Amino acid sequence: MNIREIARLAGVSVATVSRSINQPEKVSPETRERIMAVIQQTDYVPNPSAQSLSTGQTRTIACIVPTLRNEFFNQLVEGSQKVLGNAGYKLLIYSTNNDHRCVDKLDQRGIDGIIISGSDFTRDIKEYLLHLRVPYVIIENVEQLRLKPQPVSVYIEDYDGVQMALRYLYAEGNRSFGVVAGRDQTLITERRMQAVTDFFEQHRDCVCRVVRADYAVPEQSSRAVLEFLNGRERPTAIFAFNDMMAAGVLRSLLEQGVRVPEEMEVMGFDDIPLASYFTPSLSTISAPNRRLGEKAAELLLRQLNEGVELSTCILYPVELRLRESTKNRVDSADFV
């Protein structure tokens, strides 16, 4: 079954069938209803390539993430796919493995827009964005770069989240801290390290030691924790920049016979679904990960449908989620 046969059976022109599928608002309800009835009866499936030629749209969106090893990015993708699927778009997923040269190889003629998770963005982001020729939305807080024009972006208030985690652990009575930070020089690492620095400058009664690890490789944070345990002053609380790192921390402490939370409190960041299944279950800063992907898709669709360039930065608040890896002697309601 092809579009010519659909047109013949419905008693209309091929152009009318095409408009009914691609631009239904330009076809009268009665005519479109007759055409759609024929399509349903014959199980006709429109040819995507033909649709692209007639409308100038591919109905395809590219989603670029640094890695799929981190469950955080899987949640972003699922959120975007839900919104785009409902709008009739396909989603192509690209994992850069921290190498954005893949964008240069991406045939942007075959897509209508791009969603970019920018957790591996550094301050050279402007040069990277110059390669984009289609509408895009960034899942990262690029507000700090003061780019002009400001790109469309959506992220979380992670600076506040880091401070929230440290304030809670401090309120629990901890004065010796270990922090497992990212080893790269990305915006997320820079921002979260600034939150750590600012906190301990205000709390001079504390000792803090920082070790570095890869965000998506728990084995690295597991080995890094040994530096805390073998140091002169063992911390009583460890904060990790994400839950994947915290998983490595918990594993290392278990292997070394350190009781959590009795001897060492542990907190992560992201609240990925597996966090509640760790042993012990992980206290963490909860972020609306799936909602980030949904909102990014909504903002991109708005650009595509309205044909206008947006300039906005949306930041979602985060929450403290307490589980078994902290003692929880302090009411979390005081840290909203």
KOLVEXFI-607130 format. One record per residue (C-alpha): residue in three letters; x, y, z. Coordinates in nm, 2 decimals. Layout:
N
@aa->Ala | c1->X | c2->Y | c3->Z
...
# end
This chain:
336
@aa->Met | c1->0.00 | c2->0.00 | c3->0.00
@aa->Asn | c1->0.13 | c2->0.34 | c3->-0.10
@aa->Ile | c1->0.02 | c2->0.70 | c3->-0.08
@aa->Arg | c1->-0.13 | c2->0.69 | c3->-0.43
@aa->Glu | c1->-0.35 | c2->0.40 | c3->-0.34
@aa->Ile | c1->-0.46 | c2->0.58 | c3->-0.03
@aa->Ala | c1->-0.55 | c2->0.88 | c3->-0.23
@aa->Arg | c1->-0.75 | c2->0.67 | c3->-0.49
@aa->Leu | c1->-0.95 | c2->0.49 | c3->-0.22
@aa->Ala | c1->-1.02 | c2->0.81 | c3->-0.03
@aa->Gly | c1->-1.12 | c2->0.99 | c3->-0.35
@aa->Val | c1->-0.87 | c2->1.28 | c3->-0.30
@aa->Ser | c1->-0.53 | c2->1.39 | c3->-0.44
@aa->Val | c1->-0.20 | c2->1.26 | c3->-0.33
@aa->Ala | c1->-0.11 | c2->1.61 | c3->-0.20
@aa->Thr | c1->-0.42 | c2->1.61 | c3->0.02
@aa->Val | c1->-0.32 | c2->1.28 | c3->0.17
@aa->Ser | c1->0.03 | c2->1.42 | c3->0.24
@aa->Arg | c1->-0.11 | c2->1.73 | c3->0.40
@aa->Ser | c1->-0.35 | c2->1.52 | c3->0.61
@aa->Ile | c1->-0.05 | c2->1.33 | c3->0.75
@aa->Asn | c1->0.20 | c2->1.61 | c3->0.79
@aa->Gln | c1->0.00 | c2->1.92 | c3->0.82
@aa->Pro | c1->-0.35 | c2->1.81 | c3->0.94
@aa->Glu | c1->-0.45 | c2->2.17 | c3->1.02
@aa->Lys | c1->-0.46 | c2->2.25 | c3->0.65
@aa->Val | c1->-0.72 | c2->1.97 | c3->0.57
@aa->Ser | c1->-1.09 | c2->1.99 | c3->0.66
@aa->Pro | c1->-1.19 | c2->1.76 | c3->0.94
@aa->Glu | c1->-1.43 | c2->1.57 | c3->0.72
@aa->Thr | c1->-1.17 | c2->1.50 | c3->0.45
@aa->Arg | c1->-0.90 | c2->1.41 | c3->0.70
@aa->Glu | c1->-1.14 | c2->1.17 | c3->0.88
@aa->Arg | c1->-1.21 | c2->0.99 | c3->0.55
@aa->Ile | c1->-0.84 | c2->0.97 | c3->0.47
@aa->Met | c1->-0.75 | c2->0.84 | c3->0.82
@aa->Ala | c1->-1.02 | c2->0.58 | c3->0.80
@aa->Val | c1->-0.86 | c2->0.44 | c3->0.48
@aa->Ile | c1->-0.52 | c2->0.45 | c3->0.64
@aa->Gln | c1->-0.64 | c2->0.26 | c3->0.94
@aa->Gln | c1->-0.82 | c2->0.00 | c3->0.73
@aa->Thr | c1->-0.52 | c2->-0.07 | c3->0.51
@aa->Asp | c1->-0.25 | c2->-0.05 | c3->0.78
@aa->Tyr | c1->-0.06 | c2->0.21 | c3->0.57
@aa->Val | c1->0.27 | c2->0.33 | c3->0.72
@aa->Pro | c1->0.41 | c2->0.66 | c3->0.58
@aa->Asn | c1->0.75 | c2->0.65 | c3->0.43
@aa->Pro | c1->0.98 | c2->0.85 | c3->0.66
@aa->Ser | c1->1.21 | c2->0.95 | c3->0.38
@aa->Ala | c1->0.92 | c2->1.07 | c3->0.17
@aa->Gln | c1->0.79 | c2->1.27 | c3->0.46
@aa->Ser | c1->1.12 | c2->1.43 | c3->0.51
@aa->Leu | c1->1.13 | c2->1.54 | c3->0.15
@aa->Ser | c1->0.78 | c2->1.69 | c3->0.16
@aa->Thr | c1->0.80 | c2->1.87 | c3->0.49
@aa->Gly | c1->1.17 | c2->1.95 | c3->0.52
@aa->Gln | c1->1.16 | c2->1.77 | c3->0.86
@aa->Thr | c1->1.31 | c2->1.44 | c3->0.96
@aa->Arg | c1->1.11 | c2->1.40 | c3->1.28
@aa->Thr | c1->1.44 | c2->1.29 | c3->1.44
@aa->Ile | c1->1.63 | c2->1.43 | c3->1.74
@aa->Ala | c1->1.98 | c2->1.35 | c3->1.84
@aa->Cys | c1->2.06 | c2->1.32 | c3->2.21
@aa->Ile | c1->2.42 | c2->1.35 | c3->2.30
@aa->Val | c1->2.55 | c2->1.22 | c3->2.64
@aa->Pro | c1->2.90 | c2->1.18 | c3->2.77
@aa->Thr | c1->2.84 | c2->0.81 | c3->2.87
@aa->Leu | c1->2.57 | c2->0.55 | c3->2.92
@aa->Arg | c1->2.76 | c2->0.38 | c3->3.20
@aa->Asn | c1->2.61 | c2->0.64 | c3->3.45
@aa->Glu | c1->2.25 | c2->0.57 | c3->3.52
@aa->Phe | c1->2.19 | c2->0.95 | c3->3.55
@aa->Phe | c1->2.22 | c2->0.98 | c3->3.18
@aa->Asn | c1->1.99 | c2->0.69 | c3->3.11
@aa->Gln | c1->1.72 | c2->0.87 | c3->3.31
@aa->Leu | c1->1.77 | c2->1.18 | c3->3.10
@aa->Val | c1->1.74 | c2->0.99 | c3->2.78
@aa->Glu | c1->1.42 | c2->0.81 | c3->2.90
@aa->Gly | c1->1.26 | c2->1.15 | c3->3.00
@aa->Ser | c1->1.34 | c2->1.30 | c3->2.66
@aa->Gln | c1->1.23 | c2->0.99 | c3->2.47
@aa->Lys | c1->0.89 | c2->0.99 | c3->2.64
@aa->Val | c1->0.81 | c2->1.35 | c3->2.54
@aa->Leu | c1->0.95 | c2->1.33 | c3->2.19
@aa->Gly | c1->0.78 | c2->0.99 | c3->2.12
@aa->Asn | c1->0.45 | c2->1.14 | c3->2.22
@aa->Ala | c1->0.51 | c2->1.42 | c3->1.97
@aa->Gly | c1->0.59 | c2->1.18 | c3->1.69
@aa->Tyr | c1->0.97 | c2->1.22 | c3->1.70
@aa->Lys | c1->1.25 | c2->0.95 | c3->1.70
@aa->Leu | c1->1.55 | c2->0.98 | c3->1.93
@aa->Leu | c1->1.90 | c2->0.89 | c3->1.82
@aa->Ile | c1->2.14 | c2->0.85 | c3->2.11
@aa->Tyr | c1->2.51 | c2->0.93 | c3->2.09
@aa->Ser | c1->2.77 | c2->0.86 | c3->2.36
@aa->Thr | c1->3.07 | c2->1.08 | c3->2.32
@aa->Asn | c1->3.29 | c2->0.91 | c3->2.58
@aa->Asn | c1->3.41 | c2->1.26 | c3->2.67
@aa->Asp | c1->3.51 | c2->1.33 | c3->2.31
@aa->His | c1->3.29 | c2->1.59 | c3->2.15
@aa->Arg | c1->3.45 | c2->1.54 | c3->1.81
@aa->Cys | c1->3.16 | c2->1.31 | c3->1.74
@aa->Val | c1->2.95 | c2->1.62 | c3->1.68
@aa->Asp | c1->3.17 | c2->1.71 | c3->1.38
@aa->Lys | c1->3.09 | c2->1.37 | c3->1.23
@aa->Leu | c1->2.72 | c2->1.40 | c3->1.30
@aa->Asp | c1->2.52 | c2->1.47 | c3->0.98
@aa->Gln | c1->2.30 | c2->1.75 | c3->1.10
@aa->Arg | c1->2.10 | c2->1.73 | c3->0.78
@aa->Gly | c1->1.94 | c2->1.42 | c3->0.91
@aa->Ile | c1->1.81 | c2->1.56 | c3->1.23
@aa->Asp | c1->1.57 | c2->1.85 | c3->1.34
@aa->Gly | c1->1.74 | c2->1.93 | c3->1.67
@aa->Ile | c1->1.98 | c2->1.82 | c3->1.94
@aa->Ile | c1->1.96 | c2->1.76 | c3->2.31
@aa->Ile | c1->2.31 | c2->1.78 | c3->2.47
@aa->Ser | c1->2.39 | c2->1.66 | c3->2.82
@aa->Gly | c1->2.68 | c2->1.89 | c3->2.90
@aa->Ser | c1->2.83 | c2->1.73 | c3->3.21
@aa->Asp | c1->3.16 | c2->1.70 | c3->3.02
@aa->Phe | c1->3.15 | c2->2.06 | c3->2.90
@aa->Thr | c1->3.45 | c2->2.28 | c3->2.99
@aa->Arg | c1->3.49 | c2->2.65 | c3->2.94
@aa->Asp | c1->3.56 | c2->2.60 | c3->2.57
@aa->Ile | c1->3.19 | c2->2.53 | c3->2.52
@aa->Lys | c1->3.14 | c2->2.83 | c3->2.30
@aa->Glu | c1->3.36 | c2->2.68 | c3->2.03
@aa->Tyr | c1->3.17 | c2->2.35 | c3->2.06
@aa->Leu | c1->2.84 | c2->2.52 | c3->2.01
@aa->Leu | c1->2.96 | c2->2.69 | c3->1.69
@aa->His | c1->2.94 | c2->2.35 | c3->1.52
@aa->Leu | c1->2.56 | c2->2.32 | c3->1.57
@aa->Arg | c1->2.34 | c2->2.43 | c3->1.29
@aa->Val | c1->2.01 | c2->2.31 | c3->1.42
@aa->Pro | c1->1.81 | c2->2.41 | c3->1.74
@aa->Tyr | c1->1.95 | c2->2.26 | c3->2.05
@aa->Val | c1->1.90 | c2->2.25 | c3->2.43
@aa->Ile | c1->2.17 | c2->2.19 | c3->2.68
@aa->Ile | c1->2.13 | c2->1.98 | c3->3.00
@aa->Glu | c1->2.38 | c2->2.17 | c3->3.21
@aa->Asn | c1->2.40 | c2->2.50 | c3->3.39
@aa->Val | c1->2.59 | c2->2.72 | c3->3.15
@aa->Glu | c1->2.46 | c2->3.05 | c3->3.31
@aa->Gln | c1->2.80 | c2->3.10 | c3->3.48
@aa->Leu | c1->2.97 | c2->3.14 | c3->3.14
@aa->Arg | c1->2.76 | c2->3.45 | c3->3.05
@aa->Leu | c1->2.74 | c2->3.34 | c3->2.69
@aa->Lys | c1->2.57 | c2->3.58 | c3->2.45
@aa->Pro | c1->2.32 | c2->3.49 | c3->2.33
@aa->Gln | c1->2.25 | c2->3.27 | c3->2.62
@aa->Pro | c1->2.17 | c2->2.91 | c3->2.50
@aa->Val | c1->1.86 | c2->2.73 | c3->2.61
@aa->Ser | c1->1.95 | c2->2.51 | c3->2.91
@aa->Val | c1->1.80 | c2->2.32 | c3->3.19
@aa->Tyr | c1->1.98 | c2->2.18 | c3->3.50
@aa->Ile | c1->1.97 | c2->2.15 | c3->3.88
@aa->Glu | c1->2.09 | c2->2.38 | c3->4.16
@aa->Asp | c1->2.38 | c2->2.15 | c3->4.23
@aa->Tyr | c1->2.59 | c2->2.42 | c3->4.41
@aa->Asp | c1->2.31 | c2->2.44 | c3->4.67
@aa->Gly | c1->2.29 | c2->2.06 | c3->4.67
@aa->Val | c1->2.65 | c2->2.02 | c3->4.76
@aa->Gln | c1->2.62 | c2->2.27 | c3->5.04
@aa->Met | c1->2.31 | c2->2.10 | c3->5.17
@aa->Ala | c1->2.49 | c2->1.77 | c3->5.19
@aa->Leu | c1->2.79 | c2->1.91 | c3->5.38
@aa->Arg | c1->2.57 | c2->2.11 | c3->5.61
@aa->Tyr | c1->2.37 | c2->1.80 | c3->5.70
@aa->Leu | c1->2.68 | c2->1.60 | c3->5.77
@aa->Tyr | c1->2.82 | c2->1.88 | c3->5.97
@aa->Ala | c1->2.50 | c2->1.90 | c3->6.18
@aa->Glu | c1->2.54 | c2->1.53 | c3->6.24
@aa->Gly | c1->2.85 | c2->1.61 | c3->6.43
@aa->Asn | c1->3.12 | c2->1.54 | c3->6.17
@aa->Arg | c1->3.43 | c2->1.76 | c3->6.17
@aa->Ser | c1->3.66 | c2->1.55 | c3->5.96
@aa->Phe | c1->3.55 | c2->1.51 | c3->5.60
@aa->Gly | c1->3.65 | c2->1.32 | c3->5.29
@aa->Val | c1->3.53 | c2->1.45 | c3->4.95
@aa->Val | c1->3.54 | c2->1.23 | c3->4.63
@aa->Ala | c1->3.54 | c2->1.48 | c3->4.34
@aa->Gly | c1->3.56 | c2->1.45 | c3->3.97
@aa->Arg | c1->3.91 | c2->1.44 | c3->3.82
@aa->Asp | c1->3.82 | c2->1.65 | c3->3.52
@aa->Gln | c1->3.80 | c2->2.03 | c3->3.47
@aa->Thr | c1->3.44 | c2->2.04 | c3->3.36
@aa->Leu | c1->3.17 | c2->2.29 | c3->3.46
@aa->Ile | c1->3.01 | c2->2.05 | c3->3.70
@aa->Thr | c1->3.33 | c2->1.97 | c3->3.87
@aa->Glu | c1->3.43 | c2->2.33 | c3->3.89
@aa->Arg | c1->3.09 | c2->2.43 | c3->4.03
@aa->Arg | c1->3.07 | c2->2.16 | c3->4.29
@aa->Met | c1->3.43 | c2->2.21 | c3->4.40
@aa->Gln | c1->3.35 | c2->2.58 | c3->4.45
@aa->Ala | c1->3.06 | c2->2.47 | c3->4.68
@aa->Val | c1->3.30 | c2->2.26 | c3->4.88
@aa->Thr | c1->3.56 | c2->2.53 | c3->4.91
@aa->Asp | c1->3.30 | c2->2.79 | c3->5.01
@aa->Phe | c1->3.16 | c2->2.56 | c3->5.28
@aa->Phe | c1->3.49 | c2->2.48 | c3->5.45
@aa->Glu | c1->3.60 | c2->2.84 | c3->5.44
@aa->Gln | c1->3.30 | c2->2.91 | c3->5.65
@aa->His | c1->3.36 | c2->2.62 | c3->5.88
@aa->Arg | c1->3.72 | c2->2.65 | c3->6.00
@aa->Asp | c1->3.66 | c2->2.39 | c3->6.27
@aa->Cys | c1->3.66 | c2->2.12 | c3->6.01
@aa->Val | c1->3.93 | c2->1.92 | c3->5.82
@aa->Cys | c1->3.86 | c2->1.82 | c3->5.46
@aa->Arg | c1->4.06 | c2->1.61 | c3->5.23
@aa->Val | c1->3.97 | c2->1.57 | c3->4.86
@aa->Val | c1->4.05 | c2->1.28 | c3->4.63
@aa->Arg | c1->3.97 | c2->1.26 | c3->4.26
@aa->Ala | c1->3.80 | c2->0.99 | c3->4.05
@aa->Asp | c1->3.60 | c2->0.94 | c3->3.73
@aa->Tyr | c1->3.23 | c2->1.00 | c3->3.77
@aa->Ala | c1->3.13 | c2->0.68 | c3->3.58
@aa->Val | c1->3.39 | c2->0.44 | c3->3.71
@aa->Pro | c1->3.32 | c2->0.32 | c3->4.07
@aa->Glu | c1->3.64 | c2->0.13 | c3->4.08
@aa->Gln | c1->3.84 | c2->0.46 | c3->4.09
@aa->Ser | c1->3.65 | c2->0.60 | c3->4.38
@aa->Ser | c1->3.68 | c2->0.27 | c3->4.56
@aa->Arg | c1->4.06 | c2->0.29 | c3->4.53
@aa->Ala | c1->4.06 | c2->0.66 | c3->4.61
@aa->Val | c1->3.89 | c2->0.59 | c3->4.95
@aa->Leu | c1->4.20 | c2->0.40 | c3->5.06
@aa->Glu | c1->4.38 | c2->0.74 | c3->5.07
@aa->Phe | c1->4.14 | c2->0.85 | c3->5.34
@aa->Leu | c1->4.17 | c2->0.53 | c3->5.54
@aa->Asn | c1->4.55 | c2->0.53 | c3->5.53
@aa->Gly | c1->4.58 | c2->0.90 | c3->5.61
@aa->Arg | c1->4.68 | c2->1.05 | c3->5.94
@aa->Glu | c1->4.33 | c2->1.17 | c3->6.02
@aa->Arg | c1->4.05 | c2->0.93 | c3->5.91
@aa->Pro | c1->3.73 | c2->1.12 | c3->5.81
@aa->Thr | c1->3.40 | c2->1.04 | c3->5.98
@aa->Ala | c1->3.20 | c2->1.14 | c3->5.68
@aa->Ile | c1->3.25 | c2->1.11 | c3->5.30
@aa->Phe | c1->3.06 | c2->1.30 | c3->5.04
@aa->Ala | c1->3.08 | c2->1.19 | c3->4.68
@aa->Phe | c1->3.00 | c2->1.41 | c3->4.38
@aa->Asn | c1->2.76 | c2->1.15 | c3->4.24
@aa->Asp | c1->2.60 | c2->0.82 | c3->4.33
@aa->Met | c1->2.83 | c2->0.61 | c3->4.11
@aa->Met | c1->3.13 | c2->0.74 | c3->4.30
@aa->Ala | c1->2.94 | c2->0.67 | c3->4.63
@aa->Ala | c1->2.89 | c2->0.31 | c3->4.52
@aa->Gly | c1->3.26 | c2->0.27 | c3->4.50
@aa->Val | c1->3.31 | c2->0.43 | c3->4.84
@aa->Leu | c1->3.06 | c2->0.19 | c3->5.00
@aa->Arg | c1->3.23 | c2->-0.11 | c3->4.84
@aa->Ser | c1->3.57 | c2->0.00 | c3->4.96
@aa->Leu | c1->3.46 | c2->0.06 | c3->5.32
@aa->Leu | c1->3.29 | c2->-0.28 | c3->5.33
@aa->Glu | c1->3.60 | c2->-0.45 | c3->5.21
@aa->Gln | c1->3.81 | c2->-0.26 | c3->5.47
@aa->Gly | c1->3.57 | c2->-0.35 | c3->5.75
@aa->Val | c1->3.46 | c2->0.01 | c3->5.82
@aa->Arg | c1->3.10 | c2->0.02 | c3->5.95
@aa->Val | c1->2.86 | c2->0.25 | c3->5.77
@aa->Pro | c1->2.72 | c2->0.47 | c3->5.92
@aa->Glu | c1->2.85 | c2->0.39 | c3->6.27
@aa->Glu | c1->3.21 | c2->0.47 | c3->6.19
@aa->Met | c1->3.17 | c2->0.65 | c3->5.86
@aa->Glu | c1->2.87 | c2->0.84 | c3->5.71
@aa->Val | c1->2.84 | c2->0.84 | c3->5.33
@aa->Met | c1->2.64 | c2->1.06 | c3->5.11
@aa->Gly | c1->2.61 | c2->1.08 | c3->4.73
@aa->Phe | c1->2.45 | c2->1.30 | c3->4.47
@aa->Asp | c1->2.18 | c2->1.23 | c3->4.20
@aa->Asp | c1->1.95 | c2->0.97 | c3->4.37
@aa->Ile | c1->1.97 | c2->0.72 | c3->4.08
@aa->Pro | c1->1.72 | c2->0.43 | c3->4.11
@aa->Leu | c1->1.99 | c2->0.19 | c3->4.24
@aa->Ala | c1->2.08 | c2->0.42 | c3->4.53
@aa->Ser | c1->1.80 | c2->0.27 | c3->4.75
@aa->Tyr | c1->1.93 | c2->-0.08 | c3->4.67
@aa->Phe | c1->2.29 | c2->-0.03 | c3->4.78
@aa->Thr | c1->2.40 | c2->-0.20 | c3->5.10
@aa->Pro | c1->2.35 | c2->0.00 | c3->5.31
@aa->Ser | c1->2.11 | c2->0.21 | c3->5.11
@aa->Leu | c1->2.26 | c2->0.54 | c3->5.01
@aa->Ser | c1->2.17 | c2->0.88 | c3->5.15
@aa->Thr | c1->2.20 | c2->1.13 | c3->4.87
@aa->Ile | c1->2.10 | c2->1.46 | c3->4.72
@aa->Ser | c1->1.79 | c2->1.38 | c3->4.51
@aa->Ala | c1->1.76 | c2->1.55 | c3->4.17
@aa->Pro | c1->1.47 | c2->1.53 | c3->3.92
@aa->Asn | c1->1.68 | c2->1.35 | c3->3.66
@aa->Arg | c1->1.40 | c2->1.22 | c3->3.44
@aa->Arg | c1->1.23 | c2->1.56 | c3->3.45
@aa->Leu | c1->1.55 | c2->1.72 | c3->3.32
@aa->Gly | c1->1.52 | c2->1.51 | c3->3.01
@aa->Glu | c1->1.15 | c2->1.58 | c3->2.97
@aa->Lys | c1->1.19 | c2->1.96 | c3->3.01
@aa->Ala | c1->1.48 | c2->1.96 | c3->2.76
@aa->Ala | c1->1.26 | c2->1.79 | c3->2.50
@aa->Glu | c1->0.97 | c2->2.03 | c3->2.57
@aa->Leu | c1->1.20 | c2->2.33 | c3->2.52
@aa->Leu | c1->1.33 | c2->2.19 | c3->2.20
@aa->Leu | c1->0.99 | c2->2.11 | c3->2.06
@aa->Arg | c1->0.89 | c2->2.47 | c3->2.14
@aa->Gln | c1->1.17 | c2->2.60 | c3->1.93
@aa->Leu | c1->1.08 | c2->2.36 | c3->1.65
@aa->Asn | c1->0.71 | c2->2.43 | c3->1.66
@aa->Glu | c1->0.72 | c2->2.81 | c3->1.71
@aa->Gly | c1->1.02 | c2->2.87 | c3->1.49
@aa->Val | c1->1.18 | c2->3.11 | c3->1.73
@aa->Glu | c1->1.51 | c2->3.10 | c3->1.92
@aa->Leu | c1->1.47 | c2->3.08 | c3->2.30
@aa->Ser | c1->1.72 | c2->3.21 | c3->2.56
@aa->Thr | c1->1.66 | c2->3.07 | c3->2.90
@aa->Cys | c1->1.82 | c2->2.88 | c3->3.19
@aa->Ile | c1->1.59 | c2->2.67 | c3->3.40
@aa->Leu | c1->1.73 | c2->2.53 | c3->3.73
@aa->Tyr | c1->1.54 | c2->2.28 | c3->3.94
@aa->Pro | c1->1.58 | c2->2.26 | c3->4.32
@aa->Val | c1->1.72 | c2->1.95 | c3->4.48
@aa->Glu | c1->1.63 | c2->1.76 | c3->4.80
@aa->Leu | c1->1.80 | c2->1.57 | c3->5.08
@aa->Arg | c1->1.71 | c2->1.20 | c3->5.07
@aa->Leu | c1->1.82 | c2->1.02 | c3->5.38
@aa->Arg | c1->1.87 | c2->0.64 | c3->5.40
@aa->Glu | c1->2.09 | c2->0.39 | c3->5.59
@aa->Ser | c1->2.44 | c2->0.53 | c3->5.50
@aa->Thr | c1->2.39 | c2->0.82 | c3->5.74
@aa->Lys | c1->2.29 | c2->0.82 | c3->6.11
@aa->Asn | c1->2.00 | c2->1.05 | c3->6.06
@aa->Arg | c1->2.00 | c2->1.20 | c3->6.40
@aa->Val | c1->1.91 | c2->1.54 | c3->6.25
@aa->Asp | c1->1.57 | c2->1.63 | c3->6.11
@aa->Ser | c1->1.60 | c2->1.66 | c3->5.73
@aa->Ala | c1->1.32 | c2->1.92 | c3->5.73
@aa->Asp | c1->1.57 | c2->2.17 | c3->5.85
@aa->Phe | c1->1.77 | c2->2.14 | c3->5.53
@aa->Val | c1->1.50 | c2->2.22 | c3->5.27
# end
